[in-house]
Amino acid sequence: MNLMEMVIALLAVVLFTTLSLSYNQALLRQTDYLNNATVVVQASQLCHAMLDEVDAKLFSGQLDIANLVSSYNFTNNVTYPHLPETFRIVSVASDCDSLGRALSSPNPNSLFKRVMVSVDGPRALKYPYSMTRVYTKTNM
C-alpha cells in the first residue's frame, strides 16, 4: 500500500466517523423531542382528567356546586410506572364572575365557580401546563 492509498483510507475513516456522529446526534435530538412531547401530552391528560372528574361529579349529583370551592383546592403528586417523572397537580377552585375572573371577596352564593388545574414538575415542562373551566349553577 502506497502513501496515497493510506491517505485515502484515512480520509474515508474520518468521513465515516463524521457522518456517524452527525446521524447519532440527530437521532438523540429527535428522541429528546419525542420524550418532551410525551411529557406535555401527559400533563394535558392529567388536566383533562381532573376537570372531567369535576364534570362527572357535578352531573351525577355527587357534588354540589356550592361545595366545589372546598373540595377542589389541593396539591397532589403523581408518578406513573410507564413514565418515570413525578407530576405535581395543583387544583384551585374559587368564586368568579361570568367571565371567569376571580371575585375580590369570596361569595358562597355566587352562581359561577372557576376550577383551574396546573401541572408541573418534569424538566421537559418549561412552564406549568394549566387548564381552567367555569361552572355555572343552573338550577335555583
C-alpha positions in Angstrom: 0.0 0.0 0.0 1.5 3.3 -1.0 1.2 6.7 0.6 -1.8 7.9 -1.5 -3.9 4.8 -0.7 -3.2 5.3 3.0 -4.3 8.9 2.9 -7.5 8.0 1.0 -8.2 5.3 3.6 -7.6 7.8 6.4 -9.9 10.3 4.8 -12.6 7.6 4.4 -12.4 6.8 8.1 -12.7 10.5 9.0 -15.7 10.9 6.7 -17.4 7.8 8.0 -16.8 8.9 11.7 -18.2 12.4 11.0 -21.3 11.1 9.3 -22.0 8.6 12.0 -21.6 11.3 14.7 -24.0 13.6 12.9 -26.6 10.8 12.5 -26.3 9.9 16.2 -26.7 13.5 17.3 -29.8 13.9 15.1 -31.2 10.7 16.5 -30.6 11.8 20.1 -32.2 15.2 19.4 -35.3 13.5 17.9 -35.6 11.2 20.9 -35.4 14.1 23.2 -38.2 16.0 21.3 -40.3 12.9 21.5 -39.8 12.5 25.2 -40.6 16.1 25.8 -43.8 15.8 23.7 -44.8 12.8 25.7 -44.5 14.7 29.0 -46.5 17.6 27.7 -49.3 15.3 26.4 -49.3 13.5 29.8 -49.7 16.9 31.6 -52.6 17.7 29.3 -54.2 14.4 30.0 -53.9 15.0 33.8 -55.6 18.4 33.5 -58.4 17.0 31.4 -58.9 14.0 33.8 -59.2 16.3 36.8 -61.7 18.7 35.1 -63.6 15.7 33.7 -63.9 14.3 37.2 -65.4 17.6 38.4 -67.9 17.5 35.5 -68.9 13.9 36.2 -69.4 14.6 39.9 -71.5 17.7 39.2 -73.6 16.0 36.6 -74.2 12.9 38.7 -75.2 14.9 41.8 -72.3 13.6 43.9 -71.0 17.1 44.3 -73.0 20.3 44.8 -71.6 23.4 43.1 -71.7 25.2 46.5 -69.1 22.6 47.7 -66.8 22.9 44.7 -64.5 25.5 46.3 -63.9 23.5 49.4 -63.5 20.2 47.6 -61.1 21.1 44.8 -58.3 23.2 46.5 -55.4 20.8 46.8 -51.9 19.8 45.6 -51.1 16.2 44.6 -48.0 14.4 43.3 -48.4 11.7 40.7 -45.9 9.2 39.3 -46.8 6.7 36.6 -44.9 3.4 36.0 -44.7 4.0 32.3 -43.2 7.5 32.6 -40.6 7.9 35.3 -41.5 11.5 36.0 -43.3 13.0 39.0 -46.0 15.4 38.2 -47.3 18.0 40.7 -51.0 18.7 40.2 -52.4 21.9 41.8 -56.1 22.4 41.7 -57.5 25.8 42.7 -61.3 26.4 42.9 -62.7 29.8 43.5 -65.8 32.0 43.1 -65.7 34.1 40.0 -67.8 36.3 37.7 -69.4 35.2 34.4 -66.1 35.8 32.6 -64.1 33.6 34.9 -62.3 36.4 36.7 -61.9 35.9 40.5 -64.0 37.9 42.8 -62.4 40.3 45.2 -64.0 38.6 48.2 -65.3 35.1 48.4 -69.1 34.8 47.9 -70.5 31.4 48.7 -73.8 32.3 46.9 -72.0 33.0 43.6 -73.5 31.4 40.6 -70.1 30.9 38.9 -67.2 28.8 40.1 -63.8 28.5 38.5 -61.6 25.5 38.7 -58.0 25.9 37.5 -55.7 22.9 37.3 -52.0 23.3 36.8 -49.5 20.5 36.2 -45.7 21.0 36.5 -42.7 19.1 37.7 -40.8 17.3 34.9 -37.8 19.1 33.3 -39.5 19.0 29.9 -42.3 21.2 31.1 -40.6 24.6 30.9 -43.9 26.3 32.1 -46.7 24.7 34.1 -49.5 23.3 31.9 -52.8 24.7 33.1 -56.5 24.5 32.1 -59.5 26.4 33.5 -63.2 25.7 33.4 -66.0 27.9 34.7 -69.0 26.2 36.1 -72.5 27.8 36.4 -75.2 26.9 38.8 -78.2 26.3 36.5 -81.0 25.3 38.9 -82.1 27.9 41.5 
